[in-house]
Amino acid sequence: MPRPLYVARPIMPDEGDFQRMASEVWKSRILSNGGPFHQRLEAALADRLGVSTAMLFNNGTIALLAALKMFDLPPGSEVITTPLTFAATAHAITWNGLEPVFADVDPETLTLSPDAVEKAITDKTSAILAVHVYGTVCDLDALQAIATRHGLRLIYDSAHVFGTTVNGRGIGTFGDASVFSFHATKLFHTLEGGMITTGRSADAETIYFLRNFGIKNEEEVVSVGINGKMNELQAIVGLLNLPLVEAEQAERRRLRATYCGFLADLPGIGLPPEQPGVVHSEQYFPIVVDETVFGRSRDDLYDALKRIGIYARKYFHPICTDFEPYRGRPIVTTRNVAHVETVKRRVLCLPFHSGVEAEDVADIEKVFRGEVG
Amino acid sequence: MPRPLYVARPIMPDEGDFQRMASEVWKSRILSNGGPFHQRLEAALADRLGVSTAMLFNNGTIALLAALKMFDLPPGSEVITTPLTFAATAHAITWNGLEPVFADVDPETLTLSPDAVEKAITDKTSAILAVHVYGTVCDLDALQAIATRHGLRLIYDSAHVFGTTVNGRGIGTFGDASVFSFHATKLFHTLEGGMITTGRSADAETIYFLRNFGIKNEEEVVSVGINGKMNELQAIVGLLNLPLVEAEQAERRRLRATYCGFLADLPGIGLPPEQPGVVHSEQYFPIVVDETVFGRSRDDLYDALKRIGIYARKYFHPICTDFEPYRGRPIVTTRNVAHVETVKRRVLCLPFHSGVEAEDVADIEKVFRGEVG
């Protein structure tokens, strides 16, 4: 029962294994630029995720910048996205000289509402950047249909869905591209890290150039690329973490069942949706607290947990339209009031990793039942 | 005499020291986001380089992107730079939605010619991005005078001048900001890595936000930032490499003297300039081969060295205006023909690190004297 207890705790590879593999780096002095460990990790991830193209990056945000460049979207054009996401999603759009347009989320899944997306489309729209938030998969068919109908690129921020499959198909093959984060807070991590995946092997070269300055060979630079390279020590961490993911997921799956066991009883506590055919990543466990029914607010629960050293997170609050650079921007919705404005005050992510012990869960239950805090 | 011999060879920290420090990361599970090693490295670098603000980044290119954002340059405005540089310099300008304008280099220093810069200024110019190429310091006074006179920002790409001082003043304090690269090929490295420095401590907060999504605290996101964070294992490599820099520089200084010893005799071989008051970084050793005098071309020497397993580099050839995205762009010059067009065919960087042995130098000398190859 170590406290403070946080929402995330990174898996860690065996230290001895890491040192043995790192020794090879000391011998070769190959430290980055697509070295042998980098190559092995890319191949292992492509295999694990069932994607034709898996291109590693130094972090998920730089991968997002590259994914938003790979389709030559017109400068200043609009990219429709969700405000219920980590800052990286909106900032990557803005940094690249594109305009984020925020659309409402679906009340069931909290992912982009296809109806709101459709309503947000203008003649300046060039792409949709949808987020599989918390591990919940977007409405893939509806979003693809909209993208196809309007000639838009469809990019998924897949930071929360490592290893997810939909009816057996890897999540990284949907849309035009998928962007993963391998930050320490993620189920699978490389300390910092990221990846772009697609279902088309022909994309690998385009992404390769974006990741490494557009350098084709010593004599040719063919496109405007940046440095998205992951170094060899990170790749080693990834190679050693990859086999640990399954056991971590299994523990989180058990924890999810335990949480649901007592939360399902409580009126006013909304649980994450079950999605048929979806193998869940087990990235986050978000609940939605309806104060009018439950009698206590999300913030009240957050504070009560904090008093006993349990740091839940109000993910994602503030939402993007609360950030200074986007404040006052509209959220396109088909409702009277954007659902995201309500849910941002209600959503709470509970500690969700293999370090959460039975006593922690018992304490959390007590807080929810009003016996503590 | 290990062959192949390359231009650069990274210094490597003691493996045991690295493992001992990495053990602390395994214990704490603090893997990134400004952890304790990151904090120690930033403090050590600020001290070593004599700068008020030293902000680490995951690589030099992402640091360049951030440095070009920190002054809110108008979108589409022009940034004057040199075509004789690594692709990152020009690409960072373009990626940020700014327009690179290429100006000629000074024939003595091969850094940006102040006269050419002055000629390149239009009413759209917002900044100068000058490069201390090969370790040679730009004309600091002239560039600053131009920037001040025209109200332009002056940013230095300092990838090649780690530890350089000018009359005792740290190179990272000149201009509005300086950007370093800590890539494996650099004198001081963190596998991949970079840094922005300035002489003003007030800049630290601006750069901090740009590096970490503009996040001020759990409730506030105040600017459009990206992820420029360096992870803890890289910071450990940096902490251990920092004390090794001096010895490496000393060895390179001796190698420079040895190279100069035999090259100074050879008509048509231009040596890097001596700069009074400048403590040189010893990053690169470039020579300029005037075929019309020397009798053999740069490419001929390059090929001859390659045949005996010595890989010199035609840094920087191609130059930026030869890259596909910038092909055909003018190089603003005060001469009939831009000097950089001549020098790009003449410049050659020789192997320059502590792994270059006496026999290697002897072989290189033989190639230059026409006794081999």
Interface residues (C-beta under 8 A of the other chain):
Chain A: R9 P10 M12 E15 F18 Q19 A22 S23 W26 R29 L31 S32 N33 N58 N59 G60 T61 I62 L65 K69 P75 F86 A87 A88 H91 A92 T94 W95 N96 G97 H183 A184 H189 L191 E192 F213 G214 I215 E218 E219 E220 V221 V222 S223 V224 G225 I226 N227 K229 M230 N231 E232 L233 Q234 V237 K314 P318 D322 F323 E324 P325
Chain B: R9 P10 M12 E15 F18 Q19 A22 S23 W26 R29 L31 S32 N33 N58 N59 G60 T61 I62 L65 K69 P75 F86 A87 A88 H91 A92 T94 W95 N96 G97 H183 A184 H189 L191 E192 F213 G214 I215 E218 E219 E220 V221 V222 S223 V224 G225 I226 N227 K229 M230 N231 E232 L233 Q234 V237 K314 P318 D322 F323 E324 P325
